[in-house]
């Protein structure tokens, strides 16, 4: 498990760095810019509310709720603590690498002009590394099948919606979002290599059974 996680982390980080160097040097590709423009300023109010889910005003109360659940439900404690550590690493890691790559934000912003650097997207990193992680953990849990499938699907769709909201608000380029997902994958894989808490054991077992 540790070796596989390290390999995934190394591959994801290599792609993350290569993409960052490419977009800083060459900018966003013209076809991507045209597609991003087509998404700009659509369902803006919805996008604004969705984008709040990765701000501290939403994440801090959510973390408090999860800590209360961890205290009251010991069987979910490892998952919850793992997800909160990954959340902090995603948050801090995205901020760190934004200063490393120093890519300017898009000029076509909507609602709010965000002045932090652009690559990678902190929202996309948190969407994949926290909400996406919970989608996988819930699907890998021992909850009833319909609960697992429904909750995982909703969280996965929500993570995608967060990324869409950043494009609709003109806050990021698509490559910023892709970079955020790659950084989140790096962080989750490294965390699993360091602390292999068996969060995906049930899912791994199902995959093995299906393969047989």
N, C-alpha and C positions, 0 to 999 in steps of 0.2 A: 504493500500500500504506500509506504513512504517513498520508495523509488519511483513508482508511477506518478505520485503527486509531484515529486521534484521535477520529473521530466515534463509534465504538463506545465508546471510553473515556468520552467526554463524556456519552453517553446512559446508560451503566451507572452512572456516578458520580452523575448527577442522580437516577436512580431510587434509588440507595443512600441519598443524603442525604434524599430525600423520605420514604422508608420509615422511616428512623431518626427523623426529626422526628415522623412519625405515631405510631409505637409509643411513643415517649417521652411524647407528649402524651395519647394515648388508650388505651394499653395493648394487650394482645393481644385479638383478637376472640374472643367467646365460642365460636363454632364451632371455631376453631383450638384453644382451650384444651381443649375436650372431646375433640378428636382427639388432642392431645398426651397427655392423661391416659390415653387408651386404649393408648398405646404405652409408658407408664411402667412400669419394673421388669419388663420381659419380656426373657428371655435376657440377664440382667444380666451374667453372667460374660463372655459373648461380647462384649457391648457394651463392657465394661471393657477387654478386650484390644484390641479394634479402636480404641478411643479413644487408646490408647497410641501408635498409629502417628503421631500428630501432636504428641507430646511430645518434648522435647529428647533424652531417653534413647534414642529410636528414630531421630530425625532426624539427630543428629550422626554415629552410625555409618554411616547410609545415605549421608550427604554424603561421608564419607571413602571409601566404596566407589565412589561415582560419580566422585570426583576421581581415584582410581586408574584407573578405566576411561577417563576422559578423557586421562590420561597415556599409557595403553597403546594406545588406539584413537582416533587423531586425527580420523577422520571423524565421531565422535560428540562431539567436544570442544565445539563451539559449542552444541549442544543441552544438554549437561550443564551448562556454565557458565551458560547462559541460565536454565535451570531453577533452579539454586541461587541466582542473584541474585533471581529472582522469588520463591523461597521466603522469602528474608530480607525482601524487601519486603512480602510477605503477612503474615509474622509481625509485623514491626514496625508495619505499617499497621493491622492489626487492633487491636493494643495501643493505638496512638495514638487511633484513633476510638472505642474503648471508653471512654476518658477524656473524649472530646469529648461523647458522648451520655450517658454515665453512667447507663445503664439497669440497675436492680438485677437480680440473678439470680432465677430462679424459686425459690420456697420449697420445692417438692416434690422436692428432690434425693435421689439414691440413691447409696450407696457413699461418695462424697466430697462434702463441702460446699465448692464452689469460690466464692471470695469476690471474684474480679475482676468487673468490670462485664460486662454480657451482650451488648450490641449493638456491633459484629457478633461472631459466633462466630469465634474464631481457628481452631478446628478446621475449620469449613466453608470459611474462606478458604484454608487450606492444602490441604484436600481438593480444592478446585476449582483453585487456582492452582499446585499442585505435582503431585498425583496425576492430576488431570484433564488438566493440561497435558501430562504424559507420555503419557496415553492418546491425545491428539491427535497428538503428535509421533511416537509409534510407528506410528500408523495412517498418517501421512503419509510414513513412511520408505520405504526401498527393500528392506526385509526381505521374505521370502516372504509371499504374501498371507495364508496361514492363520496365520502367526506374528503378523502385524500385526493381523489381526482378533481373534485370541484374546487377545493381550496388551492391546490397547486396550479390549476388552470387560471383561476382568477388572479393569483399573485403573479404568474408569468405574464399574463396580459397587462396587468398593472405596471410591471417593470417596462414592458414595451411602450405603454402609454406615457410613462415618465420621459422616455427618450423622445417620443413624438412631441411632447409638450415643449421640449427645448428647441426643436426645429420650428414649431408653430410660433414660438415667441421670438425667434431669431437670435436666440442666446448662444447657439453653438452651430458649428458645421457638423455634418454627418460623421466625418472622420474623427471629430472630438468624441462623439458618442461611441464609435467603434473602439477608440483608444481606451475609453473608460471601461468598456466591457472586458477588454484584454487585461487591463490592470486589475480589475476585480477578480478575474479568473486566476491571475498570478497570485494575488493575495490569498484567496480561498485555498488554492492548491498548496501554497507554502504553509498556511496554517494547518492544513490536514497532515502535511509532512511532519510538522513539529509536534502537533497534538493529534494523533490519529484516534479520535474519540469514537470511531465506529458509527458516525452519524448516518452513513449511507449503507450500513450493513444489510438492512432489509431490502433495499433497492438492488444491491449487488446480488443478493440471493435470488431475487426474482429474475434478474437478467440471466443468471446461470441456469435457472430452471427452464426459462424460455429457450435458451440456446440448446439445451439438451433435448 
